[in-house]
Amino acid sequence: LAPHLVPGDHGNAGLAALTYGPFVMACDTDHNPGLPSPATLSFAGNKTSKLRVGAEKLPTVVVPVTAPKLAGKRDAVFVSYADAGTDGKEFCVWLQAPTGK
């Protein structure tokens, strides 16, 4: 299994979601201190990192992202949708799709 970006369509056109096998992954603020709001992030390309197990024993995928408030690319940690936002903070599944640049 490898992480995969799924392009959005219909209401999610221009966006992409990250999956790992049957899991839909999400970017949340708890696992990404120092990054701007997950809703402002864009995938920086089609490359994804391999699955890792985080400190809380949750499966995570690390993916490079960009945002208007960031200078260059930064790594973002994605957790399963079921684990995202458990602290009540913001999370996002659909990010701006990579532009191919």
Secondary structure, 3 states (H helix, E strand, C coil): CCEEEEECCHHHCCEEEEEECCEEEEEECCCCCCCCCHHHCEECCCCCCCEEECCCCCEEEEEEEECCCCCCCEEEEEEECCCCCCCCCCEECCEECCCCC
